[in-house]
């Protein structure tokens, strides 16, 4: 199976007791949202999210779960800069650690997930960027009833990589839906994507074995879109606009090897395989 590779904000409670300096806290983005995570807190204790470094307006008070963890999605009214596992006892009589953090470092981003069916294969693709030193991997989950999902494979994310595109291939299965789970190897599950159902997009990429050029045919007469050519490491090698239904793409400078062609048109994403000879 071929495998290639959405965003959350996180806060690390663990560390030294609260000081004027505090600690750095990370955040990440996924599918258009920003998420703030508090973890390594005292289980069931209160966590305060505040508007500026060291305090400021209290934006939200929430309770850590049984694992001392909390994940909250941001919005226009909730974009904290500071987080504190308060030592004040809550209604259950539980006090936190007093550890604080500043949201400064972006851990990763996850965007543009999509799934398509072509040549008897379901292809799932997404784009991600990972900060240096962050050890992420991706689990691909499949369901045939849209309720129960089972892991069918995993992909290691590159550390400190610029935005790259990852693709996973699964034999075509009728009625299948997919999700991508993003896991921090040191911290646990970060995010699970929305469900993706492969569609017959109508996009045709041919021939599959290419020389100096190949063709991209869109489904609609007046359609337009864009394409990206990526290598097996997820690097974008070439990209461009598609301004008509029938498009010829020159690839004379492309090195011999295996590639994926990702076509986006009218909100749909189609992924096809191509071999450059």
C-alpha positions in Angstrom: 0.0 0.0 0.0 1.2 3.5 -0.8 1.0 6.0 2.1 1.6 9.7 2.1 -0.1 12.6 4.7 -5.3 18.5 9.3 -4.9 21.9 13.3 -5.0 22.1 17.2 -3.6 24.3 19.9 -2.1 22.7 22.9 -0.9 23.6 26.4 1.5 21.6 28.4 0.7 21.8 32.1 3.6 19.7 33.3 6.8 21.3 34.5 8.0 23.7 37.2 5.5 25.5 39.5 4.0 28.8 38.3 6.6 31.6 37.9 6.7 35.0 36.3 8.2 33.4 33.2 5.8 30.5 32.8 6.3 27.9 30.1 5.9 27.7 26.4 2.6 26.1 25.3 2.0 24.7 21.8 -1.1 24.9 19.5 -2.1 23.4 16.3 -4.7 23.9 13.5 -6.9 21.3 11.8 -9.6 21.7 9.0 -9.9 25.4 9.5 -10.0 25.5 13.3 -7.4 26.2 16.0 -7.4 24.0 19.1 -5.9 24.6 22.6 -4.9 21.7 24.6 -4.2 21.5 28.3 -2.5 18.2 29.5 -0.5 16.8 32.4 -2.9 18.6 34.7 -4.4 17.3 37.9 -7.3 15.0 36.9 -10.7 16.7 37.3 -9.1 20.0 38.3 -10.0 23.4 36.9 -8.1 25.0 34.0 -8.3 28.7 33.3 -7.8 30.1 29.8 -6.9 33.9 29.8 -6.6 36.6 27.2 -3.0 37.7 27.7 0.4 36.5 29.1 0.2 36.2 32.8 -3.5 36.6 33.1 -5.9 39.2 31.8 -9.5 38.6 31.0 -10.8 35.1 31.9 -12.0 33.6 28.6 -13.0 30.1 29.8 -12.9 27.9 32.9 -13.0 24.2 32.1 -12.3 20.9 33.9 -9.5 18.5 32.9 -10.6 14.9 32.3 -9.6 11.8 34.2 -6.3 11.8 32.3 -5.6 15.5 33.3 -6.2 16.5 29.7 -8.4 19.0 27.9 -8.9 20.1 24.3 -10.8 23.2 23.3 -11.5 24.6 19.9 -10.9 28.3 19.4 -13.0 31.0 17.7 -13.2 34.8 17.5 -14.2 35.0 21.2 -11.8 32.4 22.4 -8.1 32.8 21.5 -6.2 32.5 24.8 -2.6 33.5 25.2 -2.2 32.1 28.7 -3.4 29.0 30.5 -3.3 28.0 34.2 -4.1 24.8 36.1 -5.3 26.7 39.1 -4.5 25.7 42.6 -7.9 26.9 43.8 -10.2 24.0 44.7 -13.2 23.5 42.5 -16.7 22.3 43.4 -15.4 18.8 43.7 -12.7 19.9 46.2 -9.8 19.3 43.7 -6.9 21.7 43.4 -4.7 21.9 40.3 -0.9 22.0 40.1 -0.5 25.8 39.6 1.4 25.2 36.4 1.0 27.9 33.7 1.9 28.2 30.0 2.0 30.7 27.2 0.6 29.7 23.8 3.5 30.4 21.5 4.6 27.4 19.4 2.6 25.9 16.6 2.9 22.1 16.7 1.4 21.2 13.4 -1.3 22.0 10.8 -3.6 19.7 9.0 -5.6 20.8 5.9 -7.2 19.9 2.6 -8.2 16.3 3.3 -10.0 14.5 0.5 -10.8 11.1 -0.9 -11.4 9.8 -4.4 -11.8 6.6 -6.3 -10.0 5.7 -9.5 -8.5 2.6 -11.1 -10.0 0.3 -8.4 -8.3 2.2 -5.6 -9.5 4.6 -2.9 -7.0 7.4 -2.3 -7.0 9.5 0.8 -4.8 12.6 0.8 -4.2 15.6 3.1 -1.6 18.4 3.6 0.3 18.9 6.8 3.2 21.0 8.3 5.1 19.8 11.4 7.3 21.8 13.7 10.9 20.8 14.3 11.2 18.2 17.1 7.5 17.1 17.0 7.1 13.4 16.5 3.8 12.8 14.8 2.3 9.9 13.0 -1.0 9.4 11.2 -3.4 6.5 11.6 -5.8 5.8 8.7 -9.2 4.6 9.9 -11.8 2.9 7.7 -15.5 2.3 8.3 -18.1 0.4 6.2 -21.1 1.5 8.3 -20.1 5.1 9.1 -20.2 4.3 12.8 -17.3 1.9 13.7 -13.8 2.8 12.4 -10.9 0.5 12.4 -7.2 1.4 11.9 -5.9 0.0 8.6 -2.5 1.6 8.4 -0.2 4.4 9.6 2.3 6.9 8.2 5.1 8.6 10.0 5.1 12.4 9.6 8.3 14.2 8.8 9.8 16.3 11.7 10.3 20.0 10.9 8.9 19.7 7.5 7.4 22.4 5.4 3.8 21.8 4.1 3.8 18.4 2.4 1.0 16.3 0.9 0.5 12.7 2.1 -1.5 10.0 0.3 -2.8 6.6 1.4 -4.1 4.0 -1.0 -6.7 1.4 -0.1 -8.3 -1.2 -2.4 -11.7 0.1 -3.5 -14.4 -0.9 -1.0 -18.0 -0.2 -1.6 -19.5 2.2 0.9 -16.2 2.8 2.7 -15.5 6.0 4.6 -12.2 7.2 6.0 -10.8 9.4 8.8 -7.2 10.4 9.6 -6.1 10.4 13.3 -3.1 12.6 14.1 -1.1 11.2 17.0 1.8 12.8 18.9 4.0 9.9 19.7 5.0 11.5 23.1 1.6 13.0 24.0 -1.1 10.8 22.5 -4.0 11.5 20.2 -4.2 15.1 18.9 -7.0 15.1 16.4 -9.3 12.9 14.3 -10.5 14.3 11.0 -14.0 14.5 9.7 -15.2 11.5 7.7 -14.3 11.3 4.0 -16.2 9.3 1.5 -14.4 8.6 -1.8 -16.2 10.0 -4.8 -15.9 9.2 -8.5 -14.9 12.8 -9.3 -15.1 12.6 -13.0 -11.6 13.9 -13.3 -9.4 12.0 -15.7 -5.6 12.0 -15.6 -3.9 10.2 -18.6 -1.8 8.5 -19.6 -0.7 6.9 -16.3 2.8 6.3 -17.8 3.9 9.8 -18.9 6.8 11.2 -21.0 7.1 15.0 -21.5 3.4 15.8 -20.9 0.1 14.4 -19.8 -3.6 15.3 -19.8 -6.0 16.4 -17.2 -9.7 16.3 -18.2 -12.2 17.9 -15.9 -15.8 16.8 -15.5 -17.6 20.0 -16.4 -17.3 21.9 -19.7 -16.8 25.2 -18.0 -14.9 23.8 -15.0 -11.7 25.3 -13.7 -9.4 24.2 -10.9 -5.7 23.5 -9.9 -3.3 20.6 -9.8 -0.3 19.6 -7.8 2.3 16.9 -8.6 3.9 15.4 -5.6 6.6 12.7 -5.1 6.4 9.7 -2.9 7.9 11.8 0.0 5.0 14.2 -0.2 6.9 17.1 -1.7 5.2 19.4 -4.2 7.2 19.2 -7.3 5.0 21.1 -9.7 1.6 22.9 -9.5 -0.6 25.1 -11.7 -4.0 26.3 -12.7 -6.6 24.4 -14.9 -8.6 26.9 -16.9 -10.5 24.6 -19.3 -12.0 21.2 -19.5 -9.1 19.6 -21.5 -5.6 20.6 -20.1 -2.2 19.5 -21.2 0.6 19.7 -18.6 4.2 19.7 -19.5 6.6 17.7 -17.3 9.8 17.5 -19.3 11.8 18.6 -16.3 10.3 16.0 -14.0 12.7 13.2 -12.9 11.9 9.6 -13.6 9.9 8.1 -10.8 6.5 7.6 -9.2 4.2 10.6 -8.5 0.7 11.5 -7.5 -1.4 14.1 -9.3 -3.9 15.9 -7.0 -6.6 17.8 -8.8 -8.9 20.2 -6.9 -12.0 21.6 -8.7 -15.2 23.0 -7.3 -14.4 21.9 -3.7 -13.6 18.3 -4.7 -10.2 16.7 -4.6 -9.1 13.8 -6.8 -5.8 11.9 -6.5 -4.3 9.8 -9.3 -1.0 8.0 -9.7 1.4 8.7 -12.5 4.8 7.2 -13.5 7.3 9.4 -15.3 9.5 7.4 -17.7 
